[in-house]
């Protein structure tokens, strides 16, 4: 029985293959605790925009990171 890799090598020419340009944009699944009111806010925005709320949260955090935004808060 032929090895799966042998079959691929015989049927496909990977010599001109290019590296995936989107690998830097891959997402990583994490677990995070978010306040219920914050989730409700993004779910409401999701209904308004038609964009899934998790995508909205990711877009917001990405915008913060790309624009080097910093939190302004103080402990009381």
Biopython code that builds the backbone (N, CA, C, O; Angstrom):
import numpy as np
from Bio.PDB.StructureBuilder import StructureBuilder

atoms = [
    (1, "UNK", "N", (0.846, -1.191, 0.000)),
    (1, "UNK", "CA", (0.000, 0.000, 0.000)),
    (1, "UNK", "C", (0.887, 1.249, 0.000)),
    (1, "UNK", "O", (1.840, 1.344, 0.774)),
    (2, "UNK", "N", (0.569, 2.186, -0.860)),
    (2, "UNK", "CA", (1.378, 3.387, -1.004)),
    (2, "UNK", "C", (1.135, 4.353, 0.151)),
    (2, "UNK", "O", (0.017, 4.487, 0.649)),
    (3, "UNK", "N", (2.189, 5.008, 0.555)),
    (3, "UNK", "CA", (2.106, 6.029, 1.592)),
    (3, "UNK", "C", (1.365, 7.244, 1.024)),
    (3, "UNK", "O", (1.530, 7.572, -0.151)),
    (4, "UNK", "N", (0.558, 7.909, 1.840)),
    (4, "UNK", "CA", (-0.209, 9.067, 1.404)),
    (4, "UNK", "C", (0.700, 10.153, 0.811)),
    (4, "UNK", "O", (0.357, 10.771, -0.197)),
    (5, "UNK", "N", (1.849, 10.379, 1.437)),
    (5, "UNK", "CA", (2.778, 11.406, 0.942)),
    (5, "UNK", "C", (3.339, 11.033, -0.419)),
    (5, "UNK", "O", (3.542, 11.908, -1.261)),
    (6, "UNK", "N", (3.594, 9.738, -0.656)),
    (6, "UNK", "CA", (4.093, 9.302, -1.958)),
    (6, "UNK", "C", (3.066, 9.601, -3.053)),
    (6, "UNK", "O", (3.425, 10.052, -4.140)),
    (7, "UNK", "N", (1.806, 9.350, -2.764)),
    (7, "UNK", "CA", (0.735, 9.606, -3.731)),
    (7, "UNK", "C", (0.657, 11.101, -4.036)),
    (7, "UNK", "O", (0.540, 11.494, -5.197)),
    (8, "UNK", "N", (0.722, 11.938, -2.992)),
    (8, "UNK", "CA", (0.674, 13.385, -3.197)),
    (8, "UNK", "C", (1.845, 13.858, -4.040)),
    (8, "UNK", "O", (1.666, 14.666, -4.951)),
    (9, "UNK", "N", (3.041, 13.364, -3.747)),
    (9, "UNK", "CA", (4.232, 13.775, -4.496)),
    (9, "UNK", "C", (4.136, 13.381, -5.959)),
    (9, "UNK", "O", (4.617, 14.114, -6.823)),
    (10, "UNK", "N", (3.532, 12.250, -6.254)),
    (10, "UNK", "CA", (3.424, 11.784, -7.631)),
    (10, "UNK", "C", (2.345, 12.539, -8.404)),
    (10, "UNK", "O", (2.482, 12.753, -9.608)),
    (11, "UNK", "N", (1.282, 12.942, -7.723)),
    (11, "UNK", "CA", (0.149, 13.565, -8.407)),
    (11, "UNK", "C", (0.222, 15.089, -8.467)),
    (11, "UNK", "O", (-0.377, 15.700, -9.352)),
    (12, "UNK", "N", (0.945, 15.703, -7.542)),
    (12, "UNK", "CA", (0.990, 17.161, -7.474)),
    (12, "UNK", "C", (2.430, 17.642, -7.476)),
    (12, "UNK", "O", (3.300, 17.039, -6.849)),
    (13, "UNK", "N", (2.671, 18.734, -8.188)),
    (13, "UNK", "CA", (3.997, 19.341, -8.248)),
    (13, "UNK", "C", (4.026, 20.529, -7.286)),
    (13, "UNK", "O", (3.430, 21.571, -7.558)),
    (14, "UNK", "N", (4.714, 20.368, -6.174)),
    (14, "UNK", "CA", (4.799, 21.427, -5.176)),
    (14, "UNK", "C", (6.056, 22.278, -5.336)),
    (14, "UNK", "O", (6.340, 23.120, -4.484)),
    (15, "UNK", "N", (6.799, 22.077, -6.394)),
    (15, "UNK", "CA", (8.070, 22.785, -6.564)),
    (15, "UNK", "C", (7.880, 24.298, -6.737)),
    (15, "UNK", "O", (8.783, 25.075, -6.427)),
    (16, "UNK", "N", (6.721, 24.710, -7.227)),
    (16, "UNK", "CA", (6.465, 26.141, -7.425)),
    (16, "UNK", "C", (5.477, 26.684, -6.389)),
    (16, "UNK", "O", (4.907, 27.761, -6.567)),
    (17, "UNK", "N", (5.287, 25.940, -5.327)),
    (17, "UNK", "CA", (4.340, 26.360, -4.290)),
    (17, "UNK", "C", (4.847, 27.604, -3.577)),
    (17, "UNK", "O", (6.051, 27.780, -3.392)),
    (18, "UNK", "N", (3.920, 28.459, -3.180)),
    (18, "UNK", "CA", (4.259, 29.685, -2.459)),
    (18, "UNK", "C", (3.753, 29.568, -1.029)),
    (18, "UNK", "O", (2.731, 28.935, -0.763)),
    (19, "UNK", "N", (4.482, 30.188, -0.120)),
    (19, "UNK", "CA", (4.076, 30.203, 1.278)),
    (19, "UNK", "C", (2.771, 30.986, 1.415)),
    (19, "UNK", "O", (2.594, 32.017, 0.766)),
    (20, "UNK", "N", (1.868, 30.507, 2.248)),
    (20, "UNK", "CA", (0.586, 31.163, 2.473)),
    (20, "UNK", "C", (0.809, 32.548, 3.077)),
    (20, "UNK", "O", (1.366, 32.649, 4.171)),
    (21, "UNK", "N", (0.389, 33.622, 2.394)),
    (21, "UNK", "CA", (0.617, 34.974, 2.922)),
    (21, "UNK", "C", (-0.292, 35.307, 4.107)),
    (21, "UNK", "O", (-0.091, 36.318, 4.779)),
    (22, "UNK", "N", (-1.269, 34.477, 4.356)),
    (22, "UNK", "CA", (-2.227, 34.762, 5.422)),
    (22, "UNK", "C", (-1.881, 34.080, 6.746)),
    (22, "UNK", "O", (-2.640, 34.203, 7.708)),
    (23, "UNK", "N", (-0.766, 33.370, 6.821)),
    (23, "UNK", "CA", (-0.434, 32.653, 8.052)),
    (23, "UNK", "C", (-0.237, 33.595, 9.224)),
    (23, "UNK", "O", (-0.470, 33.208, 10.369)),
    (24, "UNK", "N", (0.189, 34.832, 8.961)),
    (24, "UNK", "CA", (0.357, 35.794, 10.045)),
    (24, "UNK", "C", (-0.983, 36.265, 10.584)),
    (24, "UNK", "O", (-1.051, 36.818, 11.682)),
    (25, "UNK", "N", (-2.042, 36.054, 9.826)),
    (25, "UNK", "CA", (-3.363, 36.517, 10.226)),
    (25, "UNK", "C", (-4.182, 35.422, 10.915)),
    (25, "UNK", "O", (-5.359, 35.627, 11.211)),
    (26, "UNK", "N", (-3.573, 34.269, 11.170)),
    (26, "UNK", "CA", (-4.301, 33.177, 11.799)),
    (26, "UNK", "C", (-4.753, 33.570, 13.194)),
    (26, "UNK", "O", (-4.111, 34.374, 13.871)),
    (27, "UNK", "N", (-5.851, 32.999, 13.605)),
    (27, "UNK", "CA", (-6.387, 33.295, 14.925)),
    (27, "UNK", "C", (-6.029, 32.164, 15.882)),
    (27, "UNK", "O", (-5.822, 31.024, 15.467)),
    (28, "UNK", "N", (-5.961, 32.493, 17.154)),
    (28, "UNK", "CA", (-5.680, 31.512, 18.189)),
    (28, "UNK", "C", (-6.849, 31.518, 19.160)),
    (28, "UNK", "O", (-7.255, 32.569, 19.656)),
    (29, "UNK", "N", (-7.377, 30.352, 19.420)),
    (29, "UNK", "CA", (-8.497, 30.249, 20.349)),
    (29, "UNK", "C", (-7.979, 30.368, 21.770)),
    (29, "UNK", "O", (-7.009, 29.711, 22.148)),
    (30, "UNK", "N", (-8.643, 31.223, 22.561)),
    (30, "UNK", "CA", (-8.282, 31.404, 23.968)),
    (30, "UNK", "C", (-9.548, 31.382, 24.812)),
    (30, "UNK", "O", (-10.662, 31.400, 24.288)),
    (31, "UNK", "N", (-9.362, 31.343, 26.104)),
    (31, "UNK", "CA", (-10.469, 31.483, 27.046)),
    (31, "UNK", "C", (-10.258, 32.804, 27.767)),
    (31, "UNK", "O", (-9.167, 33.087, 28.261)),
    (32, "UNK", "N", (-11.315, 33.611, 27.822)),
    (32, "UNK", "CA", (-11.217, 34.928, 28.452)),
    (32, "UNK", "C", (-12.515, 35.202, 29.205)),
    (32, "UNK", "O", (-13.596, 34.838, 28.743)),
    (33, "UNK", "N", (-12.405, 35.834, 30.346)),
    (33, "UNK", "CA", (-13.586, 36.210, 31.113)),
    (33, "UNK", "C", (-13.960, 37.642, 30.763)),
    (33, "UNK", "O", (-13.158, 38.561, 30.930)),
    (34, "UNK", "N", (-15.179, 37.826, 30.280)),
    (34, "UNK", "CA", (-15.675, 39.144, 29.892)),
    (34, "UNK", "C", (-16.986, 39.394, 30.625)),
    (34, "UNK", "O", (-17.827, 38.501, 30.730)),
    (35, "UNK", "N", (-17.154, 40.599, 31.127)),
    (35, "UNK", "CA", (-18.387, 40.957, 31.841)),
    (35, "UNK", "C", (-19.608, 40.725, 30.958)),
    (35, "UNK", "O", (-19.563, 40.931, 29.745)),
    (36, "UNK", "N", (-20.691, 40.297, 31.585)),
    (36, "UNK", "CA", (-21.936, 40.043, 30.869)),
    (36, "UNK", "C", (-22.421, 41.300, 30.140)),
    (36, "UNK", "O", (-22.899, 41.222, 29.008)),
    (37, "UNK", "N", (-22.295, 42.450, 30.795)),
    (37, "UNK", "CA", (-22.758, 43.696, 30.162)),
    (37, "UNK", "C", (-21.938, 44.020, 28.910)),
    (37, "UNK", "O", (-22.472, 44.579, 27.952)),
    (38, "UNK", "N", (-20.665, 43.677, 28.909)),
    (38, "UNK", "CA", (-19.820, 43.914, 27.741)),
    (38, "UNK", "C", (-20.230, 42.992, 26.602)),
    (38, "UNK", "O", (-20.306, 43.415, 25.449)),
    (39, "UNK", "N", (-20.493, 41.738, 26.927)),
    (39, "UNK", "CA", (-20.951, 40.790, 25.907)),
    (39, "UNK", "C", (-22.292, 41.240, 25.343)),
    (39, "UNK", "O", (-22.515, 41.187, 24.134)),
    (40, "UNK", "N", (-23.185, 41.683, 26.228)),
    (40, "UNK", "CA", (-24.488, 42.175, 25.774)),
    (40, "UNK", "C", (-24.331, 43.360, 24.821)),
    (40, "UNK", "O", (-25.053, 43.461, 23.829)),
    (41, "UNK", "N", (-23.395, 44.250, 25.119)),
    (41, "UNK", "CA", (-23.129, 45.390, 24.240)),
    (41, "UNK", "C", (-22.738, 44.909, 22.846)),
    (41, "UNK", "O", (-23.291, 45.373, 21.849)),
    (42, "UNK", "N", (-21.782, 43.977, 22.777)),
    (42, "UNK", "CA", (-21.331, 43.495, 21.474)),
    (42, "UNK", "C", (-22.401, 42.663, 20.773)),
    (42, "UNK", "O", (-22.460, 42.652, 19.544)),
    (43, "UNK", "N", (-23.244, 41.970, 21.526)),
    (43, "UNK", "CA", (-24.343, 41.235, 20.898)),
    (43, "UNK", "C", (-25.356, 42.198, 20.289)),
    (43, "UNK", "O", (-25.894, 41.932, 19.214)),
    (44, "UNK", "N", (-25.618, 43.310, 20.963)),
    (44, "UNK", "CA", (-26.517, 44.333, 20.418)),
    (44, "UNK", "C", (-25.919, 44.936, 19.154)),
    (44, "UNK", "O", (-26.617, 45.132, 18.159)),
    (45, "UNK", "N", (-24.616, 45.229, 19.198)),
    (45, "UNK", "CA", (-23.928, 45.740, 18.013)),
    (45, "UNK", "C", (-23.966, 44.713, 16.885)),
    (45, "UNK", "O", (-24.068, 45.070, 15.711)),
    (46, "UNK", "N", (-23.884, 43.447, 17.250)),
    (46, "UNK", "CA", (-23.945, 42.361, 16.272)),
    (46, "UNK", "C", (-25.282, 42.358, 15.547)),
    (46, "UNK", "O", (-25.335, 42.206, 14.326)),
    (47, "UNK", "N", (-26.354, 42.527, 16.297)),
    (47, "UNK", "CA", (-27.689, 42.572, 15.690)),
    (47, "UNK", "C", (-27.827, 43.788, 14.771)),
    (47, "UNK", "O", (-28.449, 43.709, 13.711)),
    (48, "UNK", "N", (-27.242, 44.908, 15.188)),
    (48, "UNK", "CA", (-27.324, 46.152, 14.415)),
    (48, "UNK", "C", (-26.519, 46.056, 13.122)),
    (48, "UNK", "O", (-26.953, 46.538, 12.075)),
    (49, "UNK", "N", (-25.339, 45.428, 13.201)),
    (49, "UNK", "CA", (-24.436, 45.414, 12.048)),
    (49, "UNK", "C", (-24.521, 44.143, 11.209)),
    (49, "UNK", "O", (-24.130, 44.137, 10.042)),
    (50, "UNK", "N", (-25.036, 43.067, 11.807)),
    (50, "UNK", "CA", (-25.068, 41.794, 11.101)),
    (50, "UNK", "C", (-23.735, 41.055, 11.148)),
    (50, "UNK", "O", (-23.547, 40.060, 10.448)),
    (51, "UNK", "N", (-22.811, 41.541, 11.975)),
    (51, "UNK", "CA", (-21.500, 40.907, 12.137)),
    (51, "UNK", "C", (-21.524, 40.120, 13.450)),
    (51, "UNK", "O", (-21.955, 40.658, 14.470)),
    (52, "UNK", "N", (-21.073, 38.858, 13.452)),
    (52, "UNK", "CA", (-21.063, 38.076, 14.699)),
    (52, "UNK", "C", (-20.326, 38.818, 15.827)),
    (52, "UNK", "O", (-19.301, 39.458, 15.596)),
    (53, "UNK", "N", (-20.864, 38.720, 17.042)),
    (53, "UNK", "CA", (-20.322, 39.504, 18.153)),
    (53, "UNK", "C", (-18.871, 39.156, 18.458)),
    (53, "UNK", "O", (-18.105, 40.037, 18.850)),
    (54, "UNK", "N", (-18.469, 37.891, 18.288)),
    (54, "UNK", "CA", (-17.073, 37.527, 18.538)),
    (54, "UNK", "C", (-16.156, 38.184, 17.514)),
    (54, "UNK", "O", (-15.032, 38.567, 17.839)),
    (55, "UNK", "N", (-16.626, 38.316, 16.291)),
    (55, "UNK", "CA", (-15.862, 39.001, 15.260)),
    (55, "UNK", "C", (-15.734, 40.482, 15.601)),
    (55, "UNK", "O", (-14.669, 41.072, 15.412)),
    (56, "UNK", "N", (-16.808, 41.087, 16.103)),
    (56, "UNK", "CA", (-16.759, 42.491, 16.508)),
    (56, "UNK", "C", (-15.743, 42.708, 17.628)),
    (56, "UNK", "O", (-14.976, 43.671, 17.597)),
    (57, "UNK", "N", (-15.739, 41.820, 18.606)),
    (57, "UNK", "CA", (-14.764, 41.932, 19.705)),
    (57, "UNK", "C", (-13.353, 41.830, 19.146)),
    (57, "UNK", "O", (-12.477, 42.605, 19.529)),
    (58, "UNK", "N", (-13.123, 40.872, 18.234)),
    (58, "UNK", "CA", (-11.810, 40.716, 17.630)),
    (58, "UNK", "C", (-11.427, 41.962, 16.832)),
    (58, "UNK", "O", (-10.287, 42.418, 16.915)),
    (59, "UNK", "N", (-12.355, 42.510, 16.067)),
    (59, "UNK", "CA", (-12.074, 43.718, 15.288)),
    (59, "UNK", "C", (-11.709, 44.893, 16.196)),
    (59, "UNK", "O", (-10.798, 45.664, 15.894)),
    (60, "UNK", "N", (-12.428, 45.015, 17.304)),
    (60, "UNK", "CA", (-12.153, 46.111, 18.235)),
    (60, "UNK", "C", (-10.768, 45.959, 18.865)),
    (60, "UNK", "O", (-10.003, 46.921, 18.927)),
    (61, "UNK", "N", (-10.453, 44.765, 19.326)),
    (61, "UNK", "CA", (-9.144, 44.530, 19.937)),
    (61, "UNK", "C", (-8.015, 44.689, 18.921)),
    (61, "UNK", "O", (-6.948, 45.208, 19.248)),
    (62, "UNK", "N", (-8.253, 44.241, 17.692)),
    (62, "UNK", "CA", (-7.261, 44.399, 16.630)),
    (62, "UNK", "C", (-7.007, 45.877, 16.355)),
    (62, "UNK", "O", (-5.860, 46.293, 16.194)),
    (63, "UNK", "N", (-8.080, 46.672, 16.302)),
    (63, "UNK", "CA", (-7.944, 48.105, 16.092)),
    (63, "UNK", "C", (-7.112, 48.732, 17.210)),
    (63, "UNK", "O", (-6.250, 49.571, 16.946)),
    (64, "UNK", "N", (-7.364, 48.330, 18.455)),
    (64, "UNK", "CA", (-6.587, 48.857, 19.585)),
    (64, "UNK", "C", (-5.112, 48.516, 19.438)),
    (64, "UNK", "O", (-4.249, 49.368, 19.651)),
    (65, "UNK", "N", (-4.822, 47.277, 19.076)),
    (65, "UNK", "CA", (-3.434, 46.837, 18.951)),
    (65, "UNK", "C", (-2.735, 47.528, 17.784)),
    (65, "UNK", "O", (-1.597, 47.977, 17.922)),
    (66, "UNK", "N", (-3.407, 47.615, 16.634)),
    (66, "UNK", "CA", (-2.791, 48.208, 15.449)),
    (66, "UNK", "C", (-2.559, 49.707, 15.595)),
    (66, "UNK", "O", (-1.630, 50.253, 15.000)),
    (67, "UNK", "N", (-3.393, 50.370, 16.380)),
    (67, "UNK", "CA", (-3.261, 51.813, 16.569)),
    (67, "UNK", "C", (-2.584, 52.168, 17.884)),
    (67, "UNK", "O", (-2.583, 53.328, 18.297)),
    (68, "UNK", "N", (-2.010, 51.168, 18.538)),
    (68, "UNK", "CA", (-1.241, 51.350, 19.776)),
    (68, "UNK", "C", (-2.022, 52.151, 20.820)),
    (68, "UNK", "O", (-1.482, 53.048, 21.467)),
    (69, "UNK", "N", (-3.291, 51.810, 20.968)),
    (69, "UNK", "CA", (-4.132, 52.504, 21.950)),
    (69, "UNK", "C", (-3.780, 51.997, 23.354)),
    (69, "UNK", "O", (-3.463, 50.823, 23.544)),
    (70, "UNK", "N", (-3.843, 52.899, 24.320)),
    (70, "UNK", "CA", (-3.548, 52.544, 25.709)),
    (70, "UNK", "C", (-4.739, 52.914, 26.580)),
    (70, "UNK", "O", (-5.409, 53.919, 26.343)),
    (71, "UNK", "N", (-4.992, 52.096, 27.582)),
    (71, "UNK", "CA", (-6.078, 52.369, 28.514)),
    (71, "UNK", "C", (-5.712, 53.549, 29.404)),
    (71, "UNK", "O", (-4.551, 53.735, 29.767)),
    (72, "UNK", "N", (-6.700, 54.324, 29.740)),
    (72, "UNK", "CA", (-6.520, 55.439, 30.660)),
    (72, "UNK", "C", (-7.426, 55.183, 31.852)),
    (72, "UNK", "O", (-8.627, 55.447, 31.793)),
    (73, "UNK", "N", (-6.862, 54.677, 32.919)),
    (73, "UNK", "CA", (-7.673, 54.359, 34.094)),
    (73, "UNK", "C", (-6.833, 54.557, 35.352)),
    (73, "UNK", "O", (-5.605, 54.627, 35.302)),
    (74, "UNK", "N", (-7.537, 54.646, 36.484)),
    (74, "UNK", "CA", (-6.849, 54.749, 37.765)),
    (74, "UNK", "C", (-7.601, 53.931, 38.801)),
    (74, "UNK", "O", (-8.824, 53.809, 38.736)),
    (75, "UNK", "N", (-6.884, 53.381, 39.738)),
    (75, "UNK", "CA", (-7.469, 52.572, 40.812)),
    (75, "UNK", "C", (-7.948, 53.509, 41.913)),
    (75, "UNK", "O", (-7.225, 54.417, 42.324)),
    (76, "UNK", "N", (-9.149, 53.287, 42.381)),
    (76, "UNK", "CA", (-9.690, 54.128, 43.466)),
    (76, "UNK", "C", (-9.913, 53.303, 44.694)),
    (76, "UNK", "O", (-10.363, 53.825, 45.715)),
]
sb = StructureBuilder()
sb.init_structure("model")
sb.init_model(0)
sb.init_chain("A")
sb.init_seg("    ")
for serial, (resi, resn, name, xyz) in enumerate(atoms, 1):
    if name == "N":
        sb.init_residue(resn, " ", resi, " ")
    sb.init_atom(name, np.array(xyz, "f"), 0.0, 1.0, " ", f" {name:<3s}", serial, name[0])
structure = sb.get_structure()
